[in-house]
Amino acid sequence: MVNKVVPHEELNLATKDWLKKSSRMRRCRSRWRKEVCRNFSKMDLGQALDYEAHAIGICVNSEDRVEGFKAFLEKREPNFLGK
């Protein structure tokens, strides 16, 4: 998975920044991202898209999504519980 291209000498800093941001993400989203990456190589395109839709559905209906939206509106850091 690639989300940014940086010069080689900036790679460590960019990686640390990305990990810092990822650790603040909703746990559901983070957990499913890992799961999807692990399994995509074993699927054809149709299966992969179905699997991704399933993962998105779970995260969209999570309590963490509600908490993230409330925290954004209240201009505070979210308190994600992984639910």
Secondary structure, DSSP 8 states (H G I E B T S, - for coil): --S----GGGHHHHHHHHHHHHHTS-HHHHHHHHHHHHHHTTS-HHHHHHHHHHHHHHHHTSHHHHHHHHHHHTTS-------
